[in-house]
Amino acid sequence: MEWVSIPDAVRERVAQLGPQYAGWLERAPHLVAECAELWGVEVGYAVDSFSQALVVRGRRGTEPVVIKVWPQQHRFVTEERVLRAAEGRGYALLLEADASRNALLLEALGEALELPPTETGADAHVLEVVTRTLMAAWTVPVSAAAAPDAHPAAVLRGLIEANPPPVDVPDCQPAIERALLYAQHRLDDSRPEDDVLLHGDPVPSSFRQVRTLRPGAESGHVLISPHGLRGERECDLGVMIREGTRPLLHAEDAVVLVRGWCAHLAELTGADAELIWQWGYLQRVAHGLALVNGPAPLSGRIYLQTAMALIDRTRR
């Protein structure tokens, strides 16, 4: 069997998890080989999965498949649980799983979306793909949530509190205070009976094209790598608002622009535009602080600067 080479980008992301995962990088090709033998897969090549997982394309008989091996057990457990409950509805089809190796055998998928629906150049087709795919995913039983007691607003608040504001982004404290206020609003207004199973991070790379249309993938795309939280559907939609950064840097009025995005997403999904705004703002600040104190300081500063522009129209 040809030996699998781990992409450099995957190595870098696994290294960021800490030195305790160095041994996993050495074992990962062996795990893939063992899974291939177990599941009767002819192994091809590894691809950059945009996550810490090692994803290897292959073929089982005439069927294109992928073997996905996670370094962290909790990520494997979450994905396996959600995909098993989904049965292909809004998510990639799970074919096999091996808990002893943190490994999944999944249907092979095509390319990721290139633009989030809020970026310049995104068209009505992209919006339709994103919203139809998410609405299918939200029909998966909420009982599949990996951490049923973890409220997304509490998780994001914890992320904000764990990451100090950067010294090179002056006066961002008002943005942090606004985000914490929105987190408290979402906690105070929690209605568990209305919760759905959230993807948790539906960025463009999480939407993948199916090879052939099938039940559960009527949009032509499905989601991968679920985080498996439960909460308001506006939380997932807020991620799309968070991902719109470039247009905000040049917008004549960033508030009007983002409010328009929220209204459009609400119209397409039946969600609440104000809640999309709150979740989008909360996630923009939390994500920015995590990046600026972690792997991508420049990107983090842009998220924080655009967050400041959304509460202070004098900032351009």
N, C-alpha and C positions, 0 to 999 in steps of 0.2 A: 504493500500500500504506500502511495506517495505521502511523504511527511507534510503535515500542515504547517505553514509558516504564519505566525501571528503578526498581523499588521502593526506597524509602528504606532499608529494612533491608538489602537487598543492597548498596547503595552504602556503607553504614556498614561492613559486613563486608569488602568489597573494600578500603576505605580503610585498614582495620587491617592489611592485607597490606604496606603501605608505599607511598611516593609513586611508585614505579616503575609502579604499576598505575593511576595516574590516567588515563593515555592509553587504557588498555583500556576504562575506563568510557565514554569518548567513542566508541570504535570499536564497542562491543558491539551497539548497535542496527543498525549497518551489517552486522555479521557475521550477525545474525539475518535481515536482509533478503536477504543473499546466499544463506544456507542455504535460506530459504523458496523462493527462485527455483530453486535447484539441485534441491530435493527435491519441488517442486510442492505446497508447503504454503500454505494460506490462514491467515495469522497472526491470532491473537486478541489476548490480553493476557498480560502478565508476571505471575508469582505469586512470593510469597516462598518460596524453596526451602529455607530454613534452612541455607544454605551460601553460599559466595561465588559460585556459578554463577548465571547469568541463565537462568531457565526461563520459556519462553513457550508458552502453549497455542495450539493451532491445529487445522487439519483438513486431511487429505490425502484428497481425494475424500470418501467418507462416513466415513472413519476418524479419530476424535479422536487427536491426537498431541501431543507436546511437543518443542520444540527446546531443547536445553540447551547453553549455551556456558560453558566454564570459562576464568577468567583465567590459571590456572596450567596449564602444559602437563602436568606430572607427574600432576595430578589427572585430566585428560582421559585420559591414557595408562592410568592404573590402572583407571578406570571402564570404558573401552572394552575393555580386555583381559579383565576379569572378566565383563562382560556378554556379550561374544562367546562366551566359554567356557561360560557358564551356559545360553545359549539359552533363557532364560525360566525356568529351574529355580531357584526361590527368589528370583529377581531380576526387575527390570523387563526387558521385551523390548527389545532393541536392534534398530532397524530400519535405520538408516544411521549412518555416521560420516564426519567430515571432519577429518583431522589438521591440515590447514593452517589451520583456524579453531578448533581445539579444541572441535568441535561434535558433538553427538549428536542423533539423532532417535529418540525413545523412544515406546513405547505410553503413552497417557494413563492416569493412575491417579486413584483417588479420595482420600478423606480419610486423614490419618494417625491412628494410635492416639492416644487422648487421655491414657491413663494407662500408666505402666510397670507390669509385673505385680507389683511389690513395693509400690506405693503403696496407700494406703487407698482402697477403692472398687473396686480391680481385682478382676475375677471370674474364674471358671474359664474363661470364653470367651476372655478376653484372654490368659491363660496358654497356652491351647491354640493360639491364633493365633501367638503369639510363638515357642513351642517348635517347632511344626510348620513354620513358615516357616524358622527357623534350620536345622532338621535337613535341609530340602530344600536350602538354600544350602550346607550342608557337604558335599553330594555333588558339587559342582562340582570338577573336577580341581584338585588343589593346585598343579599346574604353572602355573596362571594367576596365581599370586602375583606381584605387581608387584616386590616386593623379597624374593626368596627367602632372603636371608641376614640379614634384619632380624628378629631374635627380638623378639617383643612385650615380653618382660620387660626386654630391654636398652633398647628404645625408652622404656619407662616409667621405668626407672632414670635414663636420660639426662634425661628431663623433670624428675624430682625434683631431680637434681643441678644443673640449670640454673636452678632457681627457688628463691631463698632463702626461708626461713620468714618469715612476716609478724610484725612486732613487736607487732601488736595481737591476736595469738593466742598468749598465753603458754604455755610448756610443751608445745609441740606436737612437740618433738624426739623423744620416745618414739614417736610415731605415724610419724614419718619413718623412724626406725630400724627399726621393725617392717615398714614397707613395703619398705625396702631389703633386709631379711632375706628377705621373701617373694620379691622379685625374684631373689635369689641362689638360693633353693630352686628356682624354676621354671627357671632356667638350668642348675642342676646336674642336675635331673631330666629334662632335655629328651630326648624320644624322637621324633626326626624321622619315624620310620616310622608313628607314630600321628597325625601332624599332619593338619589339615584346612585348607581355604581359609577363613579367617575374614572376616567382614564388617569387624570392627575397631571399630565404634562403633554397635551396634544399639540406639540410643535410640528412644523412641516415634516421633519424626518420621521415622525411617528405614523404618518399616513403613507401606506404603500399600495401600489396598484396590484390588483389580483390578475392572474394570468388569463383566467376566463371568468365571465360573470357567473355567479352562483347565488343560491339563497343565503341571505345574511350579508351579502356584499353587493347589493343593488346599485350602490353609488359607484362601483368599479374600484373602490379602495377599501382597505381595512386598517385597523390600528395595530401597532405592535408595542411591546414593552409597557404594559399597564402598571400603574402605581397602586391601583386597587383600593382607593379610599371611597368613602361614601359621603355625600353632601349635596349641595345645591348644584343643579346643572350649570348655573351661571359661573361656577368656579372654573369649569373646563373652558367655557367661552372667554373668561377673563384671561386665560393664557394667551389667546389669540390677540387680545388687546395689548397684553404685555409685550408681545413680539413685534408690534409695530413701533419701530424706533426711528428709522431713517426719515419717513415723511414728517415726523414731529420736529426734527431738527430744522426743517425749512418751511414749516407751515406758518401761514399768516396768523392763524389762531388755532393753537394745538387743542384747546378745549373743545371748540366747535368740531374739529376734525374727529377727535376720539368719541365725542358724544354721538356723532353721526355713525361711526362704526358700531357703537353699542346699540343704537336704534335699529340698524340694519340687521345685525345678528339676532336681536330680539324679535324682529318681524319674521325672520326665516325660521325660528325655532320655537316661538311662543314663550320665550323667556322674558325676564324683567330687565329692561335696559339699565335702570339705576343699579341693580345688583351686579350686572356685568361690569359697569363702571367701577364699583367698589372693589370687586374681586380683581379686576385688571390693575387697578392702582396698587392694591395691597401686594399683588404678585410682582409688579414692576419694582417696587421698593425692596421687597425681600430678596428677589433674584439679583438685583443690582448690588445689594450689600454682600450677598454670598459670593458673587463674582469678584467684586473689588477687593475682598479679603482672601480670595482664593486663586483660582487658575487663570482668570481673565480680567485683570484690573481695568484695562481700557474699556472693555465692553461694559463692565459694571458701572463705570463712571457715566457712560452714555445713558444707561437705564435710570440712574439717579438724576442726571441733568434733565431728562425728559419728564421725570416725575415732578421735579421742581417747576418746570414750565406749565404743568397742568394745574398748579395751584397758584401760580404767580404769572399773570399774563405779561408782565413787564420783562420777563426773561426771554430772550431770543438768542 
